[in-house]
Amino acid sequence: MTGGEVAGILVAVFWAILVSFLAVVLVRLAQTLRATTRMVADVTEQAVPLLADASATVRSAQTQLDRVDAIASDVQEVTSNASALSSTVASTFGGPLVKVAAFGYGVRKALGRGGEGGAGTDAPRTSSRRTVIVGRTVPSSRRRKQKG
C-alpha cells in the first residue's frame, strides 16, 4: 500500500466516525424535541382551564368592584345628607339653645349670689382658692381634708 492509499483509508475512517457522531447528536436532538413538544402540549392542556378560571375570577372581581362602587356612592350621598341635616339642625336649634343655656347660667349665678350672706344660708361660703406648693396645685377640697 502506498502512502496515498493509507491516507485515503484514514480519511474514510475519520469521516465514518464524524458521521456516526453527528447521527448520535441528531438522534438525541430529535428526542429532546419530542419531549419538548409533549411538555408544551401538557402545559397547554393545563393552562387553558387555568386561564378560563382566571378570567371568571377577574369577571367576578369586576362585578364585586362595581357593587362596592355603588355602595361607596350611596354612602357618600348619605354622608352629604347627614352633613346637610346636621348643619340645618345646628343652625335652627343651635342659636336658641345657646341663648337658653346662657340665660339659665345667668339666672343660676344671680340666684347663687343673691343667697350669699342672706336668709336661708346656715354657713358662710368658703372660697375655692387653690394653693400652689412647690410647683403643684392642690385643690381646696384636699386642703380641707388635710386640716381637718
C-alpha positions in Angstrom: 0.0 0.0 0.0 1.2 3.4 -0.8 1.0 6.4 1.3 -1.9 7.8 -0.6 -4.0 4.7 0.0 -3.2 4.8 3.7 -4.2 8.5 3.8 -7.4 7.7 2.0 -8.3 4.9 4.4 -7.6 7.2 7.4 -9.8 10.0 5.9 -12.6 7.5 5.3 -12.4 6.2 8.9 -12.5 9.7 10.3 -15.4 10.6 8.0 -17.3 7.5 9.3 -16.6 8.5 12.9 -17.7 12.0 12.2 -20.9 10.8 10.5 -21.6 8.4 13.4 -21.1 11.2 16.0 -23.4 13.6 14.0 -26.0 10.8 13.8 -25.9 10.3 17.6 -26.3 14.1 18.1 -29.2 14.3 15.7 -31.0 11.3 17.4 -30.6 13.0 20.8 -31.8 16.3 19.4 -34.9 14.6 18.0 -35.6 13.0 21.4 -35.3 16.4 23.1 -37.6 18.0 20.5 -40.2 15.2 21.1 -40.0 15.7 24.9 -40.3 19.5 24.5 -43.4 19.0 22.2 -45.0 16.7 24.8 -44.3 19.2 27.6 -45.7 22.1 25.6 -48.9 20.1 24.9 -49.3 19.2 28.6 -48.8 22.8 29.6 -51.3 24.0 27.0 -53.8 21.4 28.4 -53.4 22.7 31.9 -53.1 26.4 31.0 -56.4 26.6 29.1 -58.6 25.7 32.1 -56.5 27.9 34.4 -56.9 30.8 32.1 -60.6 30.2 32.0 -60.8 30.1 35.8 -58.7 33.3 36.0 -60.9 35.0 33.5 -64.0 34.0 35.5 -62.3 35.3 38.7 -61.5 38.6 37.1 -65.1 39.0 35.9 -66.4 38.2 39.4 -63.9 40.7 40.9 -65.1 43.3 38.4 -68.7 42.7 39.5 -67.8 43.0 43.1 -65.9 46.2 42.4 -69.0 47.6 40.7 -71.1 46.8 43.7 -68.5 48.4 46.1 -68.5 51.5 43.9 -72.3 51.7 44.1 -72.2 51.2 47.8 -69.5 53.9 48.2 -71.5 56.4 46.1 -74.6 55.6 48.3 -72.5 56.1 51.4 -71.2 59.4 50.1 -74.8 60.6 49.4 -75.9 59.6 52.9 -72.9 61.4 54.4 -73.7 64.5 52.5 -77.3 64.3 53.5 -76.3 63.8 57.2 -74.0 66.7 57.0 -76.7 68.9 55.5 -79.1 67.7 58.2 -76.6 68.4 60.9 -75.9 71.9 59.7 -79.6 72.6 59.4 -80.3 71.3 63.0 -77.3 73.3 64.3 -78.4 76.5 62.6 -82.1 76.0 63.6 -81.7 74.9 67.2 -78.1 75.8 68.0 -78.5 79.6 68.4 -81.7 79.4 70.6 -80.2 76.6 72.7 -77.1 78.6 73.4 -79.2 81.6 74.4 -81.4 79.4 76.7 -78.2 77.9 78.3 -76.7 81.3 78.7 -79.9 82.6 80.3 -80.1 79.6 82.6 -76.5 80.1 83.6 -77.1 83.8 84.3 -80.2 83.0 86.4 -78.2 80.4 88.4 -75.4 82.8 89.0 -77.8 85.6 90.0 -79.7 83.3 92.5 -76.4 82.0 93.8 -75.0 85.5 94.5 -78.3 86.7 96.0 -78.2 83.9 98.6 -74.7 84.7 100.0 -74.9 86.1 103.5 -78.6 86.5 103.4 -81.5 84.5 104.8 -81.6 80.8 104.1 -77.9 80.1 104.4 -76.6 78.4 107.5 -72.9 78.6 107.0 -70.7 81.1 105.3 -69.4 80.1 101.9 -65.7 79.3 101.7 -63.7 80.5 98.7 -62.5 77.9 96.3 -58.9 79.2 96.0 -56.1 76.9 95.3 -52.7 76.9 97.0 -49.5 76.4 95.0 -46.9 74.3 96.7 -43.5 73.7 95.0 -45.0 74.0 91.5 -48.1 71.9 92.3 -51.6 73.0 92.6 -53.6 71.5 95.5 -57.4 71.7 95.2 -59.2 73.4 98.1 -61.2 70.2 98.9 -57.9 68.4 99.5 -56.6 71.2 101.7 -59.7 70.9 103.9 -59.2 67.2 104.4 -55.6 67.7 105.4 -56.5 70.4 108.0 -59.5 68.5 109.4 
